[in-house]
Amino acid sequence: MADRAAKKLERILRVRTLQLGLSRAEEARAAERVASEIALRNRIAELAANVAPAPSPAQTPGMSLAAAAHFRDRLHQSADAAQRRVVVAEQGLGHAQTATREARRDQSAVEKLIARADVDAALKALRAMEALPPSRPRKRHDPC
């Protein structure tokens, strides 16, 4: 019975360790997504800041200003969308971190159960040894 329980605990530990690894990988992907979205947001903000009305000699001034305003408006819309993606990515990272903490907690609980089972087995073996009848050492005589 104890052997079956030990095998079961080992199997559960392998599963929990696998789940922990998967949740850590998901957390790493979520952190990378956040970094990517922040980089995109910063790049869009940089582009929006660089777009300023400038007279161009080839086109009429009104057409150039209208095109720049339209482009700047599109960049601001993209910046707003990028900010929303950053918020969503940060929420995903928070969920991934929570899942990782829960997986680690589950794995450590199984490790504690295994350690407790090992201690119980050792105590049981000690009690069994204490219950054995005392063995008398054979008397050895010095060589005559």
N, CA, C and O atoms as a GROMACS GRO file, in nm:
protein
  576
    1MET      N    1   0.082  -0.119   0.000
    1MET     CA    2   0.000   0.000   0.000
    1MET      C    3   0.086   0.126   0.000
    1MET      O    4   0.059   0.220  -0.074
    2ALA      N    5   0.189   0.126   0.082
    2ALA     CA    6   0.276   0.242   0.090
    2ALA      C    7   0.350   0.262  -0.042
    2ALA      O    8   0.378   0.375  -0.083
    3ASP      N    9   0.383   0.150  -0.107
    3ASP     CA   10   0.453   0.159  -0.235
    3ASP      C   11   0.363   0.224  -0.340
    3ASP      O   12   0.409   0.305  -0.420
    4ARG      N   13   0.235   0.186  -0.340
    4ARG     CA   14   0.140   0.247  -0.434
    4ARG      C   15   0.125   0.396  -0.408
    4ARG      O   16   0.118   0.476  -0.501
    5ALA      N   17   0.119   0.433  -0.280
    5ALA     CA   18   0.105   0.574  -0.244
    5ALA      C   19   0.228   0.653  -0.287
    5ALA      O   20   0.217   0.765  -0.335
    6ALA      N   21   0.347   0.592  -0.269
    6ALA     CA   22   0.470   0.659  -0.308
    6ALA      C   23   0.475   0.679  -0.459
    6ALA      O   24   0.514   0.785  -0.508
    7LYS      N   25   0.435   0.576  -0.534
    7LYS     CA   26   0.433   0.588  -0.680
    7LYS      C   27   0.334   0.696  -0.724
    7LYS      O   28   0.360   0.773  -0.816
    8LYS      N   29   0.220   0.697  -0.656
    8LYS     CA   30   0.119   0.797  -0.690
    8LYS      C   31   0.170   0.938  -0.663
    8LYS      O   32   0.150   1.028  -0.744
    9LEU      N   33   0.236   0.957  -0.548
    9LEU     CA   34   0.292   1.088  -0.516
    9LEU      C   35   0.400   1.129  -0.616
    9LEU      O   36   0.408   1.245  -0.656
   10GLU      N   37   0.482   1.034  -0.656
   10GLU     CA   38   0.586   1.064  -0.756
   10GLU      C   39   0.523   1.105  -0.888
   10GLU      O   40   0.569   1.199  -0.953
   11ARG      N   41   0.419   1.035  -0.928
   11ARG     CA   42   0.348   1.068  -1.052
   11ARG      C   43   0.285   1.208  -1.043
   11ARG      O   44   0.293   1.286  -1.138
   12ILE      N   45   0.223   1.237  -0.930
   12ILE     CA   46   0.164   1.369  -0.910
   12ILE      C   47   0.272   1.477  -0.912
   12ILE      O   48   0.251   1.584  -0.968
   13LEU      N   49   0.387   1.447  -0.852
   13LEU     CA   50   0.497   1.544  -0.853
   13LEU      C   51   0.545   1.570  -0.994
   13LEU      O   52   0.572   1.685  -1.030
   14ARG      N   53   0.555   1.464  -1.076
   14ARG     CA   54   0.597   1.485  -1.216
   14ARG      C   55   0.497   1.574  -1.289
   14ARG      O   56   0.536   1.663  -1.365
   15VAL      N   57   0.370   1.549  -1.267
   15VAL     CA   58   0.267   1.630  -1.333
   15VAL      C   59   0.274   1.774  -1.285
   15VAL      O   60   0.269   1.867  -1.366
   16ARG      N   61   0.286   1.794  -1.155
   16ARG     CA   62   0.293   1.931  -1.101
   16ARG      C   63   0.418   2.003  -1.148
   16ARG      O   64   0.415   2.124  -1.172
   17THR      N   65   0.529   1.931  -1.160
   17THR     CA   66   0.651   1.992  -1.210
   17THR      C   67   0.634   2.033  -1.357
   17THR      O   68   0.679   2.140  -1.398
   18LEU      N   69   0.570   1.947  -1.434
   18LEU     CA   70   0.542   1.981  -1.574
   18LEU      C   71   0.450   2.102  -1.582
   18LEU      O   72   0.474   2.192  -1.663
   19GLN      N   73   0.347   2.107  -1.499
   19GLN     CA   74   0.257   2.222  -1.498
   19GLN      C   75   0.331   2.349  -1.458
   19GLN      O   76   0.305   2.456  -1.514
   20LEU      N   77   0.423   2.339  -1.364
   20LEU     CA   78   0.501   2.455  -1.323
   20LEU      C   79   0.587   2.504  -1.439
   20LEU      O   80   0.596   2.625  -1.464
   21GLY      N   81   0.651   2.412  -1.509
   21GLY     CA   82   0.732   2.451  -1.624
   21GLY      C   83   0.650   2.518  -1.733
   21GLY      O   84   0.692   2.617  -1.793
   22LEU      N   85   0.532   2.464  -1.758
   22LEU     CA   86   0.444   2.524  -1.859
   22LEU      C   87   0.398   2.663  -1.817
   22LEU      O   88   0.392   2.755  -1.899
   23SER      N   89   0.364   2.679  -1.690
   23SER     CA   90   0.318   2.810  -1.645
   23SER      C   91   0.432   2.911  -1.645
   23SER      O   92   0.410   3.029  -1.672
   24ARG      N   93   0.553   2.867  -1.616
   24ARG     CA   94   0.669   2.958  -1.624
   24ARG      C   95   0.695   2.999  -1.768
   24ARG      O   96   0.729   3.114  -1.795
   25ALA      N   97   0.680   2.905  -1.860
   25ALA     CA   98   0.697   2.938  -2.002
   25ALA      C   99   0.590   3.037  -2.048
   25ALA      O  100   0.619   3.130  -2.123
   26GLU      N  101   0.468   3.016  -2.003
   26GLU     CA  102   0.359   3.109  -2.038
   26GLU      C  103   0.386   3.247  -1.979
   26GLU      O  104   0.357   3.349  -2.042
   27GLU      N  105   0.440   3.250  -1.858
   27GLU     CA  106   0.474   3.378  -1.796
   27GLU      C  107   0.583   3.450  -1.875
   27GLU      O  108   0.578   3.571  -1.894
   28ALA      N  109   0.682   3.374  -1.921
   28ALA     CA  110   0.789   3.433  -2.002
   28ALA      C  111   0.734   3.488  -2.134
   28ALA      O  112   0.772   3.597  -2.177
   29ARG      N  113   0.643   3.412  -2.196
   29ARG     CA  114   0.580   3.462  -2.320
   29ARG      C  115   0.499   3.588  -2.294
   29ARG      O  116   0.501   3.681  -2.375
   30ALA      N  117   0.428   3.592  -2.182
   30ALA     CA  118   0.348   3.710  -2.149
   30ALA      C  119   0.438   3.830  -2.123
   30ALA      O  120   0.406   3.942  -2.165
   31ALA      N  121   0.550   3.809  -2.056
   31ALA     CA  122   0.644   3.919  -2.032
   31ALA      C  123   0.703   3.968  -2.164
   31ALA      O  124   0.723   4.088  -2.182
   32GLU      N  125   0.731   3.875  -2.255
   32GLU     CA  126   0.784   3.915  -2.386
   32GLU      C  127   0.678   3.993  -2.463
   32GLU      O  128   0.711   4.090  -2.532
   33ARG      N  129   0.552   3.952  -2.453
   33ARG     CA  130   0.443   4.025  -2.519
   33ARG      C  131   0.432   4.167  -2.466
   33ARG      O  132   0.414   4.261  -2.543
   34VAL      N  133   0.443   4.182  -2.334
   34VAL     CA  134   0.437   4.315  -2.274
   34VAL      C  135   0.550   4.401  -2.326
   34VAL      O  136   0.529   4.516  -2.363
   35ALA      N  137   0.671   4.345  -2.330
   35ALA     CA  138   0.786   4.421  -2.379
   35ALA      C  139   0.768   4.460  -2.525
   35ALA      O  140   0.802   4.571  -2.565
   36SER      N  141   0.714   4.368  -2.605
   36SER     CA  142   0.692   4.396  -2.746
   36SER      C  143   0.587   4.506  -2.764
   36SER      O  144   0.605   4.596  -2.846
   37GLU      N  145   0.480   4.498  -2.690
   37GLU     CA  146   0.374   4.600  -2.701
   37GLU      C  147   0.424   4.736  -2.653
   37GLU      O  148   0.388   4.839  -2.711
   38ILE      N  149   0.505   4.738  -2.550
   38ILE     CA  150   0.561   4.865  -2.501
   38ILE      C  151   0.654   4.924  -2.606
   38ILE      O  152   0.652   5.045  -2.631
   39ALA      N  153   0.736   4.839  -2.668
   39ALA     CA  154   0.826   4.888  -2.773
   39ALA      C  155   0.746   4.945  -2.891
   39ALA      O  156   0.781   5.049  -2.946
   40LEU      N  157   0.638   4.876  -2.928
   40LEU     CA  158   0.553   4.926  -3.037
   40LEU      C  159   0.488   5.058  -2.999
   40LEU      O  160   0.483   5.151  -3.079
   41ARG      N  161   0.438   5.067  -2.876
   41ARG     CA  162   0.376   5.191  -2.830
   41ARG      C  163   0.475   5.306  -2.832
   41ARG      O  164   0.442   5.417  -2.875
   42ASN      N  165   0.597   5.279  -2.787
   42ASN     CA  166   0.700   5.384  -2.786
   42ASN      C  167   0.738   5.426  -2.928
   42ASN      O  168   0.760   5.545  -2.954
   43ARG      N  169   0.745   5.330  -3.018
   43ARG     CA  170   0.779   5.362  -3.157
   43ARG      C  171   0.670   5.447  -3.222
   43ARG      O  172   0.700   5.541  -3.296
   44ILE      N  173   0.544   5.414  -3.196
   44ILE     CA  174   0.434   5.492  -3.251
   44ILE      C  175   0.434   5.633  -3.192
   44ILE      O  176   0.412   5.730  -3.264
   45ALA      N  177   0.459   5.644  -3.061
   45ALA     CA  178   0.465   5.776  -2.999
   45ALA      C  179   0.579   5.859  -3.057
   45ALA      O  180   0.567   5.980  -3.077
   46GLU      N  181   0.690   5.793  -3.085
   46GLU     CA  182   0.805   5.860  -3.145
   46GLU      C  183   0.769   5.912  -3.285
   46GLU      O  184   0.803   6.025  -3.320
   47LEU      N  185   0.703   5.829  -3.363
   47LEU     CA  186   0.661   5.870  -3.498
   47LEU      C  187   0.561   5.985  -3.491
   47LEU      O  188   0.570   6.079  -3.570
   48ALA      N  189   0.467   5.979  -3.397
   48ALA     CA  190   0.368   6.086  -3.384
   48ALA      C  191   0.435   6.217  -3.345
   48ALA      O  192   0.394   6.324  -3.389
   49ALA      N  193   0.538   6.207  -3.261
   49ALA     CA  194   0.608   6.329  -3.219
   49ALA      C  195   0.688   6.389  -3.334
   49ALA      O  196   0.707   6.510  -3.340
   50ASN      N  197   0.736   6.306  -3.424
   50ASN     CA  198   0.818   6.354  -3.535
   50ASN      C  199   0.736   6.413  -3.649
   50ASN      O  200   0.789   6.485  -3.734
   51VAL      N  201   0.608   6.383  -3.652
   51VAL     CA  202   0.524   6.436  -3.759
   51VAL      C  203   0.480   6.576  -3.719
   51VAL      O  204   0.400   6.594  -3.628
   52ALA      N  205   0.532   6.671  -3.788
   52ALA     CA  206   0.496   6.810  -3.762
   52ALA      C  207   0.467   6.875  -3.896
   52ALA      O  208   0.525   6.838  -3.999
   53PRO      N  209   0.379   6.972  -3.895
   53PRO     CA  210   0.352   7.038  -4.023
   53PRO      C  211   0.477   7.108  -4.075
   53PRO      O  212   0.541   7.187  -4.004
   54ALA      N  213   0.511   7.078  -4.199
   54ALA     CA  214   0.627   7.142  -4.263
   54ALA      C  215   0.589   7.175  -4.406
   54ALA      O  216   0.528   7.094  -4.476
   55PRO      N  217   0.624   7.292  -4.449
   55PRO     CA  218   0.589   7.328  -4.587
   55PRO      C  219   0.672   7.246  -4.686
   55PRO      O  220   0.792   7.227  -4.668
   56SER      N  221   0.605   7.200  -4.789
   56SER     CA  222   0.679   7.126  -4.891
   56SER      C  223   0.669   7.207  -5.021
   56SER      O  224   0.561   7.254  -5.056
   57PRO      N  225   0.779   7.223  -5.090
   57PRO     CA  226   0.778   7.306  -5.211
   57PRO      C  227   0.703   7.242  -5.329
   57PRO      O  228   0.658   7.313  -5.419
   58ALA      N  229   0.690   7.111  -5.330
   58ALA     CA  230   0.629   7.045  -5.445
   58ALA      C  231   0.476   7.055  -5.444
   58ALA      O  232   0.414   7.061  -5.550
   59GLN      N  233   0.417   7.055  -5.327
   59GLN     CA  234   0.272   7.056  -5.318
   59GLN      C  235   0.222   7.188  -5.259
   59GLN      O  236   0.298   7.269  -5.207
   60THR      N  237   0.094   7.203  -5.268
   60THR     CA  238   0.036   7.323  -5.210
   60THR      C  239   0.040   7.310  -5.059
   60THR      O  240   0.029   7.200  -5.007
   61PRO      N  241   0.056   7.420  -4.989
   61PRO     CA  242   0.070   7.414  -4.843
   61PRO      C  243  -0.053   7.353  -4.774
   61PRO      O  244  -0.038   7.281  -4.675
   62GLY      N  245  -0.170   7.381  -4.823
   62GLY     CA  246  -0.290   7.328  -4.759
   62GLY      C  247  -0.298   7.177  -4.771
   62GLY      O  248  -0.340   7.109  -4.677
   63MET      N  249  -0.259   7.124  -4.885
   63MET     CA  250  -0.263   6.980  -4.905
   63MET      C  251  -0.161   6.910  -4.816
   63MET      O  252  -0.189   6.804  -4.761
   64SER      N  253  -0.043   6.967  -4.802
   64SER     CA  254   0.061   6.908  -4.719
   64SER      C  255   0.020   6.907  -4.572
   64SER      O  256   0.040   6.807  -4.502
   65LEU      N  257  -0.038   7.017  -4.526
   65LEU     CA  258  -0.081   7.025  -4.387
   65LEU      C  259  -0.195   6.927  -4.360
   65LEU      O  260  -0.200   6.864  -4.254
   66ALA      N  261  -0.286   6.914  -4.455
   66ALA     CA  262  -0.397   6.820  -4.438
   66ALA      C  263  -0.346   6.676  -4.434
   66ALA      O  264  -0.393   6.596  -4.352
   67ALA      N  265  -0.252   6.643  -4.520
   67ALA     CA  266  -0.196   6.508  -4.520
   67ALA      C  267  -0.123   6.479  -4.390
   67ALA      O  268  -0.135   6.370  -4.334
   68ALA      N  269  -0.045   6.577  -4.342
   68ALA     CA  270   0.028   6.559  -4.216
   68ALA      C  271  -0.069   6.546  -4.099
   68ALA      O  272  -0.048   6.464  -4.010
   69ALA      N  273  -0.176   6.625  -4.101
   69ALA     CA  274  -0.275   6.616  -3.993
   69ALA      C  275  -0.344   6.481  -3.996
   69ALA      O  276  -0.367   6.420  -3.891
   70HIS      N  277  -0.376   6.434  -4.116
   70HIS     CA  278  -0.440   6.303  -4.128
   70HIS      C  279  -0.346   6.194  -4.079
   70HIS      O  280  -0.387   6.104  -4.006
   71PHE      N  281  -0.220   6.201  -4.119
   71PHE     CA  282  -0.121   6.102  -4.077
   71PHE      C  283  -0.102   6.106  -3.925
   71PHE      O  284  -0.094   6.002  -3.859
   72ARG      N  285  -0.095   6.227  -3.869
   72ARG     CA  286  -0.077   6.244  -3.725
   72ARG      C  287  -0.199   6.187  -3.651
   72ARG      O  288  -0.185   6.122  -3.547
   73ASP      N  289  -0.320   6.212  -3.705
   73ASP     CA  290  -0.441   6.158  -3.644
   73ASP      C  291  -0.439   6.005  -3.645
   73ASP      O  292  -0.474   5.942  -3.545
   74ARG      N  293  -0.398   5.947  -3.756
   74ARG     CA  294  -0.389   5.801  -3.765
   74ARG      C  295  -0.285   5.747  -3.665
   74ARG      O  296  -0.307   5.643  -3.604
   75LEU      N  297  -0.174   5.817  -3.649
   75LEU     CA  298  -0.073   5.774  -3.552
   75LEU      C  299  -0.127   5.781  -3.410
   75LEU      O  300  -0.099   5.693  -3.328
   76HIS      N  301  -0.204   5.884  -3.378
   76HIS     CA  302  -0.261   5.894  -3.244
   76HIS      C  303  -0.363   5.782  -3.220
   76HIS      O  304  -0.370   5.727  -3.109
   77GLN      N  305  -0.441   5.748  -3.321
   77GLN     CA  306  -0.533   5.635  -3.308
   77GLN      C  307  -0.455   5.505  -3.285
   77GLN      O  308  -0.493   5.422  -3.202
   78SER      N  309  -0.346   5.489  -3.358
   78SER     CA  310  -0.261   5.370  -3.340
   78SER      C  311  -0.198   5.369  -3.201
   78SER      O  312  -0.183   5.264  -3.140
   79ALA      N  313  -0.160   5.488  -3.152
   79ALA     CA  314  -0.102   5.497  -3.018
   79ALA      C  315  -0.204   5.458  -2.912
   79ALA      O  316  -0.170   5.389  -2.816
   80ASP      N  317  -0.329   5.500  -2.929
   80ASP     CA  318  -0.434   5.461  -2.835
   80ASP      C  319  -0.455   5.310  -2.837
   80ASP      O  320  -0.468   5.246  -2.733
   81ALA      N  321  -0.458   5.253  -2.958
   81ALA     CA  322  -0.475   5.108  -2.970
   81ALA      C  323  -0.356   5.035  -2.909
   81ALA      O  324  -0.373   4.932  -2.844
   82ALA      N  325  -0.237   5.088  -2.928
   82ALA     CA  326  -0.118   5.025  -2.871
   82ALA      C  327  -0.122   5.031  -2.719
   82ALA      O  328  -0.082   4.937  -2.651
   83GLN      N  329  -0.171   5.142  -2.665
   83GLN     CA  330  -0.183   5.154  -2.520
   83GLN      C  331  -0.282   5.050  -2.466
   83GLN      O  332  -0.258   4.990  -2.361
   84ARG      N  333  -0.392   5.030  -2.535
   84ARG     CA  334  -0.489   4.928  -2.492
   84ARG      C  335  -0.426   4.789  -2.499
   84ARG      O  336  -0.449   4.706  -2.411
   85ARG      N  337  -0.345   4.762  -2.604
   85ARG     CA  338  -0.279   4.632  -2.614
   85ARG      C  339  -0.179   4.612  -2.501
   85ARG      O  340  -0.163   4.501  -2.451
   86VAL      N  341  -0.112   4.720  -2.460
   86VAL     CA  342  -0.018   4.711  -2.348
   86VAL      C  343  -0.093   4.675  -2.220
   86VAL      O  344  -0.049   4.589  -2.144
   87VAL      N  345  -0.207   4.739  -2.198
   87VAL     CA  346  -0.286   4.710  -2.077
   87VAL      C  347  -0.331   4.565  -2.078
   87VAL      O  348  -0.323   4.496  -1.975
   88VAL      N  349  -0.380   4.517  -2.192
   88VAL     CA  350  -0.424   4.377  -2.202
   88VAL      C  351  -0.307   4.282  -2.180
   88VAL      O  352  -0.321   4.181  -2.111
   89ALA      N  353  -0.192   4.315  -2.238
   89ALA     CA  354  -0.073   4.229  -2.221
   89ALA      C  355  -0.028   4.227  -2.075
   89ALA      O  356   0.012   4.122  -2.025
   90GLU      N  357  -0.036   4.342  -2.007
   90GLU     CA  358   0.002   4.345  -1.865
   90GLU      C  359  -0.096   4.264  -1.781
   90GLU      O  360  -0.056   4.198  -1.685
   91GLN      N  361  -0.225   4.267  -1.817
   91GLN     CA  362  -0.322   4.184  -1.746
   91GLN      C  363  -0.291   4.036  -1.769
   91GLN      O  364  -0.300   3.955  -1.677
   92GLY      N  365  -0.255   4.001  -1.892
   92GLY     CA  366  -0.218   3.863  -1.922
   92GLY      C  367  -0.095   3.820  -1.844
   92GLY      O  368  -0.087   3.706  -1.797
   93LEU      N  369   0.000   3.912  -1.828
   93LEU     CA  370   0.119   3.882  -1.749
   93LEU      C  371   0.081   3.859  -1.603
   93LEU      O  372   0.134   3.769  -1.538
   94GLY      N  373  -0.010   3.941  -1.552
   94GLY     CA  374  -0.056   3.922  -1.414
   94GLY      C  375  -0.121   3.787  -1.394
   94GLY      O  376  -0.096   3.720  -1.294
   95HIS      N  377  -0.205   3.746  -1.489
   95HIS     CA  378  -0.269   3.614  -1.480
   95HIS      C  379  -0.164   3.503  -1.488
   95HIS      O  380  -0.173   3.404  -1.416
   96ALA      N  381  -0.065   3.520  -1.575
   96ALA     CA  382   0.040   3.418  -1.588
   96ALA      C  383   0.123   3.408  -1.460
   96ALA      O  384   0.160   3.298  -1.418
   97GLN      N  385   0.152   3.523  -1.398
   97GLN     CA  386   0.227   3.520  -1.273
   97GLN      C  387   0.147   3.452  -1.162
   97GLN      O  388   0.203   3.379  -1.081
   98THR      N  389   0.017   3.477  -1.159
   98THR     CA  390  -0.069   3.411  -1.060
   98THR      C  391  -0.070   3.260  -1.083
   98THR      O  392  -0.061   3.182  -0.988
   99ALA      N  393  -0.081   3.220  -1.209
   99ALA     CA  394  -0.081   3.076  -1.241
   99ALA      C  395   0.052   3.012  -1.201
   99ALA      O  396   0.054   2.898  -1.154
  100THR      N  397   0.162   3.084  -1.221
  100THR     CA  398   0.293   3.031  -1.184
  100THR      C  399   0.303   3.014  -1.032
  100THR      O  400   0.353   2.913  -0.983
  101ARG      N  401   0.254   3.114  -0.959
  101ARG     CA  402   0.257   3.103  -0.812
  101ARG      C  403   0.174   2.985  -0.765
  101ARG      O  404   0.215   2.911  -0.675
  102GLU      N  405   0.057   2.966  -0.825
  102GLU     CA  406  -0.029   2.855  -0.785
  102GLU      C  407   0.035   2.721  -0.820
  102GLU      O  408   0.028   2.625  -0.742
  103ALA      N  409   0.099   2.714  -0.937
  103ALA     CA  410   0.166   2.589  -0.976
  103ALA      C  411   0.282   2.559  -0.882
  103ALA      O  412   0.304   2.444  -0.846
  104ARG      N  413   0.356   2.661  -0.844
  104ARG     CA  414   0.468   2.642  -0.752
  104ARG      C  415   0.417   2.597  -0.615
  104ARG      O  416   0.477   2.511  -0.551
  105ARG      N  417   0.306   2.656  -0.571
  105ARG     CA  418   0.247   2.618  -0.443
  105ARG      C  419   0.202   2.472  -0.447
  105ARG      O  420   0.224   2.397  -0.352
  106ASP      N  421   0.140   2.431  -0.557
  106ASP     CA  422   0.095   2.292  -0.571
  106ASP      C  423   0.214   2.196  -0.571
  106ASP      O  424   0.210   2.091  -0.507
  107GLN      N  425   0.318   2.233  -0.644
  107GLN     CA  426   0.436   2.146  -0.650
  107GLN      C  427   0.502   2.134  -0.513
  107GLN      O  428   0.541   2.025  -0.472
  108SER      N  429   0.514   2.246  -0.442
  108SER     CA  430   0.578   2.238  -0.310
  108SER      C  431   0.492   2.160  -0.211
  108SER      O  432   0.545   2.096  -0.120
  109ALA      N  433   0.361   2.165  -0.227
  109ALA     CA  434   0.274   2.085  -0.140
  109ALA      C  435   0.298   1.937  -0.162
  109ALA      O  436   0.303   1.860  -0.066
  110VAL      N  437   0.312   1.896  -0.288
  110VAL     CA  438   0.338   1.755  -0.317
  110VAL      C  439   0.476   1.716  -0.265
  110VAL      O  440   0.494   1.606  -0.212
  111GLU      N  441   0.575   1.806  -0.278
  111GLU     CA  442   0.708   1.777  -0.226
  111GLU      C  443   0.703   1.759  -0.074
  111GLU      O  444   0.772   1.672  -0.020
  112LYS      N  445   0.623   1.840  -0.007
  112LYS     CA  446   0.609   1.825   0.139
  112LYS      C  447   0.542   1.693   0.174
  112LYS      O  448   0.580   1.629   0.272
  113LEU      N  449   0.443   1.653   0.095
  113LEU     CA  450   0.378   1.523   0.120
  113LEU      C  451   0.477   1.409   0.103
  113LEU      O  452   0.476   1.313   0.180
  114ILE      N  453   0.562   1.418   0.001
  114ILE     CA  454   0.662   1.314  -0.021
  114ILE      C  455   0.762   1.311   0.094
  114ILE      O  456   0.800   1.204   0.142
  115ALA      N  457   0.805   1.429   0.140
  115ALA     CA  458   0.899   1.435   0.252
  115ALA      C  459   0.835   1.378   0.378
  115ALA      O  460   0.900   1.306   0.454
  116ARG      N  461   0.708   1.409   0.400
  116ARG     CA  462   0.639   1.356   0.518
  116ARG      C  463   0.626   1.204   0.508
  116ARG      O  464   0.642   1.135   0.608
  117ALA      N  465   0.599   1.152   0.388
  117ALA     CA  466   0.589   1.008   0.369
  117ALA      C  467   0.725   0.941   0.395
  117ALA      O  468   0.731   0.833   0.453
  118ASP      N  469   0.834   1.006   0.352
  118ASP     CA  470   0.968   0.952   0.377
  118ASP      C  471   0.998   0.947   0.526
  118ASP      O  472   1.053   0.849   0.576
  119VAL      N  473   0.962   1.054   0.597
  119VAL     CA  474   0.984   1.058   0.742
  119VAL      C  475   0.901   0.950   0.810
  119VAL      O  476   0.949   0.882   0.900
  120ASP      N  477   0.776   0.934   0.768
  120ASP     CA  478   0.691   0.830   0.827
  120ASP      C  479   0.748   0.691   0.801
  120ASP      O  480   0.745   0.605   0.889
  121ALA      N  481   0.799   0.669   0.681
  121ALA     CA  482   0.859   0.539   0.649
  121ALA      C  483   0.982   0.514   0.734
  121ALA      O  484   1.004   0.402   0.781
  122ALA      N  485   1.064   0.617   0.755
  122ALA     CA  486   1.184   0.601   0.837
  122ALA      C  487   1.146   0.572   0.982
  122ALA      O  488   1.207   0.487   1.046
  123LEU      N  489   1.046   0.642   1.033
  123LEU     CA  490   1.001   0.616   1.170
  123LEU      C  491   0.945   0.475   1.184
  123LEU      O  492   0.967   0.408   1.285
  124LYS      N  493   0.872   0.431   1.083
  124LYS     CA  494   0.816   0.296   1.086
  124LYS      C  495   0.928   0.192   1.087
  124LYS      O  496   0.920   0.092   1.158
  125ALA      N  497   1.032   0.215   1.009
  125ALA     CA  498   1.146   0.124   1.006
  125ALA      C  499   1.218   0.122   1.141
  125ALA      O  500   1.259   0.016   1.189
  126LEU      N  501   1.232   0.240   1.204
  126LEU     CA  502   1.296   0.246   1.335
  126LEU      C  503   1.214   0.171   1.440
  126LEU      O  504   1.269   0.099   1.523
  127ARG      N  505   1.083   0.187   1.436
  127ARG     CA  506   0.998   0.116   1.531
  127ARG      C  507   1.005  -0.034   1.508
  127ARG      O  508   1.004  -0.112   1.603
  128ALA      N  509   1.013  -0.074   1.382
  128ALA     CA  510   1.025  -0.217   1.353
  128ALA      C  511   1.158  -0.271   1.407
  128ALA      O  512   1.163  -0.383   1.458
  129MET      N  513   1.263  -0.193   1.395
  129MET     CA  514   1.393  -0.237   1.447
  129MET      C  515   1.391  -0.243   1.600
  129MET      O  516   1.453  -0.331   1.660
  130GLU      N  517   1.319  -0.149   1.662
  130GLU     CA  518   1.310  -0.151   1.808
  130GLU      C  519   1.230  -0.272   1.857
  130GLU      O  520   1.256  -0.324   1.965
  131ALA      N  521   1.136  -0.315   1.778
  131ALA     CA  522   1.052  -0.427   1.818
  131ALA      C  523   1.121  -0.562   1.800
  131ALA      O  524   1.075  -0.662   1.855
  132LEU      N  525   1.229  -0.567   1.725
  132LEU     CA  526   1.301  -0.692   1.704
  132LEU      C  527   1.360  -0.741   1.836
  132LEU      O  528   1.400  -0.660   1.920
  133PRO      N  529   1.366  -0.871   1.854
  133PRO     CA  530   1.428  -0.920   1.977
  133PRO      C  531   1.578  -0.890   1.973
  133PRO      O  532   1.641  -0.888   1.867
  134PRO      N  533   1.632  -0.866   2.088
  134PRO     CA  534   1.775  -0.833   2.088
  134PRO      C  535   1.858  -0.952   2.041
  134PRO      O  536   1.832  -1.067   2.079
  135SER      N  537   1.951  -0.924   1.962
  135SER     CA  538   2.037  -1.033   1.913
  135SER      C  539   2.165  -1.030   1.995
  135SER      O  540   2.226  -0.925   2.016
  136ARG      N  541   2.203  -1.146   2.040
  136ARG     CA  542   2.324  -1.155   2.121
  136ARG      C  543   2.442  -1.178   2.028
  136ARG      O  544   2.438  -1.263   1.939
  137PRO      N  545   2.543  -1.103   2.050
  137PRO     CA  546   2.660  -1.127   1.967
  137PRO      C  547   2.724  -1.261   2.006
  137PRO      O  548   2.727  -1.299   2.124
  138ARG      N  549   2.773  -1.326   1.911
  138ARG     CA  550   2.841  -1.454   1.941
  138ARG      C  551   2.966  -1.423   2.022
  138ARG      O  552   3.037  -1.326   1.998
  139LYS      N  553   2.988  -1.508   2.117
  139LYS     CA  554   3.108  -1.487   2.198
  139LYS      C  555   3.228  -1.532   2.116
  139LYS      O  556   3.232  -1.643   2.062
  140ARG      N  557   3.320  -1.446   2.110
  140ARG     CA  558   3.443  -1.478   2.038
  140ARG      C  559   3.555  -1.489   2.140
  140ARG      O  560   3.572  -1.403   2.228
  141HIS      N  561   3.626  -1.591   2.126
  141HIS     CA  562   3.737  -1.610   2.218
  141HIS      C  563   3.865  -1.573   2.145
  141HIS      O  564   3.879  -1.588   2.023
  142ASP      N  565   3.953  -1.525   2.223
  142ASP     CA  566   4.084  -1.495   2.166
  142ASP      C  567   4.151  -1.625   2.125
  142ASP      O  568   4.128  -1.730   2.186
  143PRO      N  569   4.231  -1.616   2.025
  143PRO     CA  570   4.299  -1.741   1.988
  143PRO      C  571   4.385  -1.791   2.105
  143PRO      O  572   4.458  -1.715   2.168
  144CYS      N  573   4.373  -1.914   2.128
  144CYS     CA  574   4.444  -1.975   2.241
  144CYS      C  575   4.587  -2.006   2.205
  144CYS      O  576   4.662  -2.057   2.288
   0.00000   0.00000   0.00000
